[in-house]
Amino acid sequence: MARKRKQDIDRAAVFEAILGDLGPEQAAEAAGSVALAELVYNPQQPRKHFAQAALADLAESIREKGVLEPIIVRRVAAGYEVVAGERRARAARQVGLEAIPAIVVELSDREALEIAITENLQREDLNAVEETEAVLGLLELALDVDRARVQALLQDIYNEERGRAGGAARDLAKREEAKALFRRLGRFTVSSFVTNRLPILDFPPRLLDVVRNGELAFTKAQAIARLEDEAAQRRLLAEAIDRELSLSQIRRRITELREGEGGAEPERPVSADTQRLVAGTKRLLNHKRLATLAPAKLERVTALLDELRRLLG
């Protein structure tokens, strides 16, 4: 059984990150094997949904050619936990293999999760919900804080990058660690993650489920989530799945619903407070007033408007 201590998880390639100077071919030569019966899957594995058609294709490939690339595992009390290569392990089970090529490495929980996320992100076929939850889970481990604190820290960084104060001085070290982790992953900036991915957490459960299960693309679910009326949202979701609507078709249907064609959303009464807020905002945002602002103030107003657009979607 090959066993190697992971030395550096900052390298670009996952094999390098786990195995130092060994590449995939050398790693395959160095691998031993592990009985499939001894494998356990990591409950924090980023990928929760495995497309059955793709899994069947991989199983057929394994039936013809064998497992060409060893999986990465670590020793745990229950056996060997899969760190990278769960799809290969599942496909090998479908084929009926008794063992699979594997390399055993010594990894902490945090290291194992970072490698699993990095490998999956490099494959670029995680769905958006899995990807978002995985990155947040990694940040929880890396920063040793809970999910709510992670989100608050990311919002602080987002505000800081736009010239707005946010968060306490004692959080500076954690902010820097979070930024460094995003640089290592290389998939998002903190700002793009806050803008495009954190809103996923506010999706209704049914929308989260269909994205997670691969029934609907994230961009389509994101558009449907902007419908405020829950009944209209449910109807459009069912229609989008049943009729396989394109994103442009979904957007047209949303416009129709909002304009009252084909089952409009009920108009909500506008409160006096809301009317005063809208009127006051219009007065503040006139061209003449904005033209007199100092550059620093204008930049801050622009940043606040960007955040307002993000919140109102």
Residue pairs with C-beta under 8 A, 6 or more apart in sequence:
1 32
1 33
1 34
1 102
1 104
2 30
2 31
2 32
2 103
2 104
3 103
3 104
3 105
3 106
4 18
4 19
4 20
4 22
4 30
4 103
4 104
4 105
5 105
5 106
6 17
6 18
6 19
6 20
6 105
6 106
6 107
6 111
6 115
7 20
8 16
8 17
8 20
9 17
9 18
9 111
9 114
9 115
9 118
9 184
10 17
10 184
11 17
12 186
13 23
14 84
14 115
14 118
14 119
14 122
15 22
15 23
15 24
15 27
16 22
16 23
17 115
17 118
18 72
18 83
18 84
18 103
18 105
18 115
19 27
19 30
19 103
19 105
22 30
24 69
27 69
27 70
27 103
28 68
28 69
28 70
28 101
30 103
31 70
31 101
31 102
31 103
32 101
32 102
32 103
32 104
33 99
33 100
33 101
33 102
34 71
34 73
34 80
34 99
34 100
34 102
34 104
35 98
35 99
36 89
36 92
36 93
36 97
36 98
36 99
36 100
37 98
38 79
38 80
39 73
39 79
39 80
39 81
39 82
39 89
39 100
40 76
40 78
40 79
40 80
40 81
40 82
41 81
41 82
41 86
41 89
42 81
42 82
42 83
42 86
42 112
42 113
42 116
44 109
44 113
44 116
44 137
45 82
45 86
45 116
46 116
46 117
46 120
46 126
46 130
46 131
46 133
46 134
46 137
47 86
47 87
47 120
47 126
47 130
48 130
48 212
49 127
49 130
49 212
49 213
49 214
50 86
50 87
50 90
51 214
54 87
55 87
55 90
55 91
55 94
56 94
58 87
58 88
58 91
59 91
59 92
59 94
59 95
61 91
62 88
62 91
62 92
62 95
62 97
63 95
67 88
67 92
67 97
67 100
67 101
69 85
69 88
69 101
70 85
70 100
70 101
70 102
70 103
71 82
71 83
71 84
71 85
71 86
71 88
71 89
71 100
71 101
71 102
71 103
72 82
72 83
72 84
72 85
72 102
72 103
72 105
72 115
73 80
73 81
73 82
73 83
73 102
73 103
73 104
73 105
74 80
74 81
74 83
74 104
74 105
74 106
74 107
74 112
75 81
75 104
75 106
80 102
80 104
81 112
82 89
83 105
83 107
83 112
83 115
83 116
84 115
84 116
84 119
88 100
89 100
92 100
107 115
109 141
110 138
110 141
110 142
113 134
113 137
113 138
113 141
114 138
114 141
114 142
114 184
116 134
117 134
117 135
117 137
117 138
117 185
118 184
118 185
120 126
120 130
120 131
120 134
121 131
121 134
121 185
121 187
126 134
127 211
127 212
127 214
127 218
128 197
128 200
128 211
128 218
129 200
129 208
129 211
129 212
129 218
130 212
131 187
131 197
132 193
132 197
132 198
132 200
132 201
135 185
135 187
135 188
135 193
135 197
136 147
136 150
136 151
138 181
138 185
139 150
139 153
139 154
139 178
139 181
140 146
140 147
140 150
142 177
142 178
142 181
143 149
143 150
143 153
143 174
143 177
143 178
145 153
145 174
150 178
151 198
151 201
152 167
153 167
153 171
153 174
153 175
153 178
154 178
154 190
154 193
154 194
154 198
155 166
155 194
156 166
156 167
156 171
156 175
157 175
157 178
157 179
157 190
157 191
157 194
158 190
158 191
158 194
158 195
159 165
159 166
159 167
160 166
160 167
160 175
161 190
161 191
162 300
162 303
162 306
162 307
163 296
163 299
163 300
163 303
164 300
164 303
164 304
167 175
178 190
179 190
182 188
182 189
182 190
182 193
188 196
188 197
195 310
199 222
199 225
199 310
199 313
200 208
200 211
200 218
200 222
202 225
203 211
203 221
203 225
204 225
204 230
204 233
206 234
206 237
207 216
207 221
207 224
207 225
207 233
207 237
209 215
210 216
210 221
210 237
210 241
211 217
211 218
211 221
215 241
216 237
216 240
216 241
217 247
219 247
220 240
220 245
220 247
220 250
221 237
223 247
223 250
223 251
223 254
224 233
224 236
224 237
224 240
224 250
224 254
225 233
225 313
226 254
226 313
227 233
227 236
227 254
227 257
227 265
228 265
228 268
229 257
229 265
229 266
232 257
232 263
232 264
232 265
235 263
236 250
236 253
236 254
236 257
239 245
239 253
240 250
245 253
253 262
256 262
257 263
257 264
257 265
258 264
258 265
290 298
290 301
293 301
